[in-house]
Amino acid sequence: MIHAKRLWTLLSSRDTAVYLVLAGVLAAYSFIHLQDFHLRLSNHHLSDDTPIFYAYASKYPERFNNDYLGSYLVRIWRPAAVAASIQNWVPTLLYTQFDIEPFPVTKCFALLHGVGLGLGVFLLVSVVSENKIVALLAVFFAYLAYPWGLNLANYGFDSKWTFMPYAANGAIGSALIGIALALTDRHWVWSYLFLLYAGLLHPMIGLFATTAIGLYFLWRFSAHKASIWRIVFLGFVTVIVLAPGMIATSTMAGTPLAKNELFTGMRLNQHHWPWCFNFRWQYAWPAVIQWNVLSFLSWRRRVHFSEKYCQFWISTLVAVAFLSVSQLVGMLLEIPLLVGATGLRSISLLSLVSIPLVFGYLLDNLQSGHPLRMLTAAFFFTLPFLGGEYVLIGYLTIVFCALDLGEGHFGPFHFSSSPPARNVCNVLSGIVILLWITSFLQATNDPASEASLLTQLHSNLTWNAMQSNPDATSRQTVLIVAASICALLLLCHWRSRGAPTAVLLHGARSTPLLWTMSLLYCFFFLLNARAESDTIHKSRVPDMLAVQLWARDHSAVDALFLTPFRCSWTSSSKRRFFYPISFEDYAYRGMEEFKEHRNRLLAFYGIPKHIAIRHRGQTLKRIEKRKFEDLDETGLRRFAQEFGVTHFVTWKSPRTLSLKLPLLYENDSLVVFDLKSGTSETTSHHERIDSDHVGD
């Protein structure tokens, strides 16, 4: 017993145990994701906008220069894309100059991106809260809830993006570390280095971070609490991160589009004009509002935070408002530079800086002793385990608002409240929770449905996620677990007879209960990651990687594969691909050469110009897709002659298997046909690879 007490004293008085747990869980989480890296990359939405593609295209320009990546002609777009991000030019430099394969280098970047997100959250919360166990909990909550996806321009992420060569995620993690170091009033050199790395990864994320920190430094300087040199050096960092991309973009080869044509295409870009894209916008704005409502409610406990953090939060709010308005002004006045900055995306920075506020508010409610508060907070902690693009639940946010109003405070505002008013708010909160539970257990949210506005609002307040609804068993399990946590905490609170336990957020002291919560949360966090990995192996993803590896090993180096789906084809196959649907959603700059590909596709499908203009955007893409799917053997051969494709890769189905084309390869999900051969009969011998071992 004495040894157990000594062990507990050691764990509660030193940070070593927290660091060991953090390192161990991050290592395990990284291993789970990176062992499936090849699988995840092969089927990812990045669609070859990866460092691996740019490295291949730079080493073999004669093969890739005339291909298209989305709406961009590679020979024009590649130099700007490589120069704009260190994630692209490092693998390109190593491959072109030293023949070092880009795949392992890209995998290292993916590791840094994924781990950096967790370390950024940990440092920020630990600096602000001064409690590293709370910071540990916040890390794994953030990995499950993806607050870096809470913005209006690039809304939504899930675990498939965490350990991917997605420069924005890496920049966000590095920027958070730089912000946390800046708030310490020490480690300035390290803070600037992390901000510099963030900007070299993703210039716009770097710009967002330096704008917020710059306003914070100005505030501190005006109060004679910071040196002007901090602002000067920050300006140097900003110039360094913006210069390469701006120079490369402004010197792009090609003939620029007329401004009206460029902005017509920009309005078709969901990041520049997001409110015109309901499949994402209808989920983005409720989630952003709910998170910021929680941030507002959390401001009543701002006395627990340092003056520096409160000043930085306000500085970030001002910076985000300025950057968001700049995007709107850019679209209204047709200023490409302002639109290209995508200022609405900076809302993610405010969401992340608010983590200590929101997380502290949830923990306060979890330990409050108030049954409704504890139950609602328990839901917020357990619902992320349902996976997908988890977002906050609107009805539960309404519950917190009602409970706070009943107690006489709403965010930073305080007012008198009578016991009857408190009772009414408690009853209303209980009714809202019951309404939510009833709706959640039978949630049938369908993003494609055309329900009434009231029905859509109710659906969003119940389960606001773009992905399909979790199965009924998972929903029931989460509710039972949350109720059990609430009951356990109520029991602990009753046994302590209301003794104060509000040491969870502020101060270095830890409690056995907090340690137990943290370790259990970490354990189930890793179990959830393992379950997601198993799901990938049971899906069609291994078959996608298998066909890409077959293409790499069994086709000519100049082969061109017709792929009617978007995936990172070249990154695994080392072969070119051709996507048969046109793009017109421009970003940054548009060139006349970019339109040639679109015009050739429309001409092949027989779509007149006036129809293309009338149905620009998603409707035109659906028309093209239908026409492509109607192509028979003769049509596919005409397509091959027109665009030079040599192979056709598509999903396996009775219709595709009936095509009278030479079948070269098949697995459980995909088939590959030969389009360069003159024979019209299916070959009697083709290759079939078992994908069970792919990705090992």
N, C-alpha and C positions, 0 to 999 in steps of 0.2 A: 504493500500500500504506500509505504514511504517513497519507494522508487517511482511509483506512478505519479505521486504528487510532484516529485522533482522533475520528472519528464514533462508534466504539464506546465510547471513553472518555466522550464526552458523554452517550450513552444510558445507560451503566451508572452514572454518577455523579449524575445528576439525575432527579428525579421527573417532569420535563416530558414525557418520552416516554411514560411510563405513562399520564399524564393524557390525552395526545393519543390514544393507542390506545383507552383506555376511552371517551372522548367519541365517537370515530369509530365504534366498534363499537356503542355504545348508540344513537347516532343512526341507524345503518343498521338495527339491530334494531327500533327504534321505528318507523321508516319502513315496514319490511316489514309490521309488525303493523297500524299505523294506516291504511295504504292499504286494508286489508281490514276496517276497523273496522265499517263498515255491514253487510258480509256476516256477520261474526262475531256482531254484536249481534242480527241478525235471526233467528238460529237458536240463540241461546244459552239455556242452562238457567235463566238468571236469571228467565225467564218474566215479564217486565215488572215485576219488582221493581227498577226502575231509576229514576234521577233524572228521566228523560224522562217516564215514566208519571206520576210524582207531580206534575211541573210541569203536564202537561195536565190531570190530575184536579183540581188546585188552581185552574187558570184557568177550567175549565168544570165546576164541581161538579154542575151540573144534568144533565150527561150521564153522569158516572161514579159519582155517589154511591151508587147502588143496585147497582153491579156488585161482583163478588167477585174478590179477588186471592188465589188459593189458598183458604184457609178464612176469609179476612178480608173483612168488608163494608167497602168502600172508605171510606164516609163516617165510619166509626168508626176505622178503622186509619190512614187517611192523615195526620191531624194528628200522631199519635205517630211515624210513620215519617219524616215531614218534619223534625220537631224533633230526632230522635235523631241525625241525621248531617248534617254540613256539606255532604256530597256531595249530599244531597237538598234542603236548604233554600236553598243558593245558586242552583242553576238555577231552583227554584220562585220565589224572590224576583225574580230577573232577568226571568223570563217573565211573572209576574203584574203586576209593577210597571212594567217597562220594555219589555215585549214583545220581549225578546231570546230567540231560539229556544234551547231547552234542548239540542239535539243537539250544537252545537259546544262548549258549556260542558261537557257530559258527556264529550266526546272529550278535552278538556283534562284533566279529572280522570283519565280512563283513562291518558293519557300520564304524568301524575304518579305514578299507582299503579305502572305498569310500570317506569319509570325508578327510582322510589324503592326498589323491591326490590333492584335491582342496586347502587345507591349505598349502601344500608344494609349489604349484605354487604361491599362494598369498604371502607367506613370501619371496620367492626368488625374485619375481618381485618387491615387495615393498621395499626390502632391496637394490636392484640394482637401481631401477628407482626413489626411494624416492617419488613416487606418488601412493597412495593407491587406488585411483579410477582406474588408469590404471591397477593396480594389480587385482582389482575386475573384470575388463573386461577380463583380461588374464585368470582368473580362469575358467570362463564359456566358453571361446573360447577353452581352453584346454580340458574341459569335452566333448566338441563336436568334437574336432579334434584328440584326443587321441595321443599326441606326444610321450607318453611312449611306443607306439607300433612301433615306427619308428626305426627299427634295422634290421639286415640281418638274425638273427638266430630265433627270436620269433616274426616275423613281424605280426602286425595287431591285433587290439582290437576294440570292439564297446561297446555300453552302457551296453550290457548284462554282461560284465565282471567287471563293475565298482564296484558294491556292491555284490561281490561274495567272497567266502572264497578262494581267489586266492592270495597266499602269496606274489608273486612278486609285485602285485599292492600295497599291504600294505607296503612292504619294500621300494618301490620307493617313496611313499609319505613321509615316515619317513626319508628316506635318503635326500630328498629335504629339509625337515625342518632342519636336521642336517647341511646341506651345507649352507643354508641361515644363520643359527646362527653362523657358523664358519666365514662367510664373515663379520660379524659385529665386529670381533675382541673382542667380549665380549661373555658372556654366554657359556664358553667352556664346563662346566660340562653338561649343557643341550644339547649341540651339540653332545657330546660323548654319552649321554644317548639315543638320537634319532638314532644315527648311530648304537649303540649296539642293539636297538630294531629292526632296519631294518635288521641287520645281523642275529639276532635270528629268524626272520621271514623267511628270504631267504638268506642263507650264501653267495651265489654268488653275489646278488645285494649288500649286505654289503661289499663284497670284492671290487667290482667295485668302490663304493663310497669312501672307505678308501684309495684305490690306488690313486684316483684323488686328494683327500684332502692331502694325504701324499706327493705327488709331489709338491702341492701348498705350504705346510708347509716347504719343503726343499728349495724351491725357496725363500720364505720369510726369512728363517733362513740364507741362503747364503748372503742375503742383510741385515742381522742383524736386521730384523723386526719381528722375531718370536723366541720363546724359543725352545730349543731342547727338552724340556719336552713335548711339544705338540706332537712331533713325537713319543716319547717314549710311551705316554699314548695311542696314536692312534694305535701303534703296539700291545698294550695289548688288545684293543678292537678287532682288527683283529684276534688275536689268540683265543679269547673267542668265537667269532662267528663262526670260522671255525672248532674248535676242536670237538664239539659234532657230527657233521655230518661226519667228516673224521674218527673219531674213530668208529662210528657206521657202516659206510660203509666198512671200512677196516676189521672189525671183523664179517662181515656177515657170517652166516652159509652157508653150501653148497659147491659144488665143482666148482671152477672157470673155466670158459671156456678158451680154448687155445686162445692166443692173436689174431691169424689170424681169428678165428671164432668170437671173440668179436668185432673186427674192421669191419668184414663183416656186423655184425648187426648194429654197430654204423653208418656205411655209409648209412643205411636205415632209420636213424633217421633224420627227416627234420631239427632239430635244430643243429645237429652236422655237417651235410653235406648238407646245404640248397640249394645249386645251382643245385642239382639233382631233385628238386621238383618244377616243373614249376607252379603248381597250387598256389604256394605262392611266390616263388622266383621272378617270372616275374612281380609281383606287388611290391615286397619289394625293389629291387634295384632302380627303378625309383623314388619311394617316398623318400628314404634316400638321393639320389642325389639331388632331388629338395629342400628338407629341408636344406641341407647343402649349396646349392647354395644361398638360401635366407640368410643363416647365413653369408656366405662370402660377399654378397652384403651389409649386415648390418654393416660390419666392418668399413665402411667409417664414421660412426657416433660413433665410439668407444670413441671419445673425450668426449661424454656425460656420459660415465660410469667411475666408479672409477678404479684406478690402480689395486686394489685387484680383482675386478671382471674380468678384462682383463687377469690378471695373472692366475686366477683360470680357465678361459675358455681355455687358452692355456695348462694348466696342465691337464685338462680333455681330451683335444685333444690328447696329448701325451700318457696319460694312456689308452685311448680307442684304439689308434693305437697299443700300446704294447699288450694289452689284445686280440685284434682281431688277430694279427699276431701269438700270442701264440696258438690260436685254430688251425690255419692253420698248424703251425709247429707240433702240437700234432697229427694231422691227417696224415701228411706226414711221421713223424718219429714214429707213432703209440705209443704215450705216453698217456695213458688213463686219467691221472690227468689233463693234459692240455686240452684235449677234453672235459672232464666233466665240466670244468669251463665255457665252452660256451662263450668265450671272445667276439664273434661277437655280443652278446646280449648287451654288454656294450655300444654299439652305442646309445642305448636309453638314457643313462646318458648324452651324448653329446647333443642329441636332446632336452632334458629337460633343460640343462644348457643354451642352445641357445635361450630359450623362450624370455627372455628380449630383446635380440638382434632382433630376427625376429618380435616380437610383436611391438617393437618400430619402426622398419622399416615400417611395415604395417600402423601403425598410422601416421607416417610422410607422407606417400604417400596419406593417406586418407584425410589429411588436407593441401596437397601441393598446391591446386588450379589448378593443371594440370589435365585436364579432363580424359586423359587416365590413369594416375596414380591413380586418385581417383576411377575410375570405376573398375580397376583391383583389388585394395585393397578392395573395397566393395564386389567384388566377393569372395575374400578369407574369408571375415567375414560371408557371408550369405550361401555359399555352404555347410558348415558343417550341416546345418539344414536338409539336405536331408537324413541324417542318414546313417546307415550301417557303414562299415569301411572306413570312410572318409579319403582321403589322398589329398595331394596338387595336383594342376592341372599344368601339365607340360607346356602347351602353355602360361599360365598366368605368370609362372616363366620366360619364354623366353621373354615375354613383358617387365618385369622389367629389365632384362639384356640389352635389346635393348635401353630402355629409359635411363638407367644409362650410357651406352656407348655414347649415343648421347650428354649427358651433360658433358662428359669428365672425368668420374670416373668409376671405376669397382672395387668394394670392397675397399680395402685400397689403391689402386693405382689411381693416378690422371694423366691426360694428357690434352693437349690442344684439343679443339673441335671447329670446325667452325659452323656458323649458318646453312649452307647447310647440313652438316653432321647431325646436330640435327634434321633438317626437314626430312631427309631421314629416320632416326631412328624412328621418330614419325609416319611417313607414314607406315613403316614396322610394327610397333607395332599395329597400327590400323587394318592393314590387318590380322595380327595374331589373334587379338581379334575377328574379324568378322569370320575368319576360325573356331576358337574355338566355338563361339556361334552357328554357322551353324551345326557343328559336334555334339555339345552337345545336341541340340534340337532333333536330330535323332540318339542319341547314341544307339547302339545295341551290346555293348560289351558282349561277351560270353566267360567266362574263359575256357570253354571246346572246343572252336572252334580251328580249325587248320588253321588259316589264315596265310598269308605270314608275313615275319618279318616286312616289311614296314607297313602293315595293323595293326599288333599288336602294333608297335611303335606309330602309329597315334591314335590307341584306347587308349593306356596308357596315352598319352599326353592329350587326351580329357577328360577321366574319368577313373582314375586309381583306381578301387575298385574291390575287390574280390566278393562282393555281387552283386545281380542283379541290373540292372539300375533302377533309380527312374522313376516313371511314368511321362508322358509328361506334365501333369498339374503341378506337383511339380517343374519340371525343368523350365517351363515357369514362374511360380510364383517367383522362386528364382531370375531369371534374371530381372524380373520387379521390385522386391524389391531392388535389388542391383542398378539398374539404377535410381530408385527413391531416394535412399540414396545419390547417387552421385550428382543428380540434386539439392537436398536439400543443400548439403554441398557446391556445387558451388555457389548457391544463397547466402548462408551465407558468403562465401569468397568474392563474388562480393560486397555485402553490406558493408563489412568491408574495401573495397578498398585495399585489399592486406595487411592489418595490420598484424603484426606478431602474430601468434597463436601457435607457437611451444612451448607450455608449457604443452603439453599432456604427454610427457614422463618424463621429468626431472623437479624436483621441486615439492613442496607441493601444489602449487596453483591449484585450479580446476576451471573449467568454467561451466556455465549453459549448454553449448552444450555437454560437456563431461559427465556431470551428466545425461542429457537427454538420450544420447547414452547408457550409462551404465544401466539405469533403463529399457529402452526399450529392451535391449539385455537380461537382466535378465528375464524380463516378457516373452519374446518369448522362451527363454531357458526352462522355466518351462512349457510353453504350449507344447513345443516339447516333453518334458519328459512325460507329461500326455498323449499325443497322442501315444507315444511308449507303454505306459502301456495299453492303450485301445486296441492296436494291439495285444498284448500278450493275452488278455482275449478273443479276437475273433479268436485266432488261435487254433491249436490242443494241446497247452500246458496244458490247464485245464484238458483235457481228459487224458493226461499222468500222471498228479498228481492224478487224480481220480483212475486210475488203481493201482497206487502204494499204495494209502491209502486203497483200497480194499484188496490188497495183505497183508497189515499189519494187517487188522482186520479179514480176513477170510481165512487165511492159517496157517499151522503149523509153528512153529518157525524155524524148520530145512528145510522148503521148499526151493527148488532150482528152480528159474525161468529162463527159456531159453528166452533170450532177444536179438533179431537180430538187435538191435540198441544200440548206446552208449548214456547213460544218467546216471544221479546220482540216480540209482535205490535203492540201500540200504539206502541212506541218508534219504529217505522218507518212504520206505516200511519196513525197518528193516529186510529185507529178503535178502538171497543170490541171486546172479544172475550168469548166465553163458552166455558168449558171444561166438558165434559159429565160429568166424573167428580168425585165429592165428596171433600172433605178433612176430616180430623178430627184431624190431628196439630198440636195447639196448642203455641204458644210464648209465654212471657211472661204473657199473659192470654187468657182465653176468655170470650166473651159469648153469651148466649142467641140474639142476632140472627145470630151466625155459623152456628148450627145450622139456621136456616130454609132456607138454600140446600140443605144436605145433605138435609134431610127432604123437600123438594120433589122433588129428584132421585130419591130412593129411592121416593117415592110414584109418580112417573112410570114408573119401571122395574118397579113392582109387587113390590118387595122388602119382605117383611114385617119388622116391627120386630125380632122375635126372631131372624130370620136376620141382620139387620144387626148386632145386638149380638153374636151368636155369631161372626161373621166379620169383626169390626172390623179395619181396617188394610189390608194389601196384598191379602188374599184378597177382601175386599169390593170393592176397586177393580177387581180382575180380573173379578168378577161384573158390575159396572156396565159395564165396557168391552165384555164379550161382548154384553150386552143392547143397548148402543148400536150396536155393529157389526152387529147383526141388524136394525136399523131399515130398513124400505124407504121408498118415497116417502111413503106414507101416514103412517108412523111419524115421519118427519122433519118432515112438515107439522104433525102433532100437537105435536111438540117445539117447533116454531117458535111455534105458538099459545100453548103453555103458558109459554114463557120469553121470548117476544118477539124471537127472533133473526130476522134478515133475510137472511143469507147463510150458506152452508155451504161451508167450505174443507176439502178433504181430499186425501189422496194419490191420484194417478191410478192406476187399476187397471181391469181389465175389469168388475169388479162396480160400481165407482162410475160408470163410463161408461155402464152399463146403466140407471142410475137415470133415471126419466122425470120429470126436473126441468129447468127452464130453465138451460142451461149458459151462463154469462156470460163465463168466461175459462178458458183452459187453457195450460199450458206443458208441458215435458217431464216434470215430476214432480207437478204439482198442478192441481186443477180447482176452480172456484168455481161453485156453483149458487145460483139465486135461490129463496128460500123465502117471499118475501112475495107473489109473483105467483100468480094463481089458475090459470094454465094448467098443464097436466100434460105438455105436450109439450116436447121439447128445442128450444130456439130454433135456427133455421137459421143465424143469424149471431151469432157470439160473437167475443170478442177474444182474440187470441193474441199474446203479447209474447215476442220472442226475448230470452232472459236472458243471452246471451253478453256483452252490454255492461253488464249491471247491476253496480253497485258500482264502475264506473270512476271 
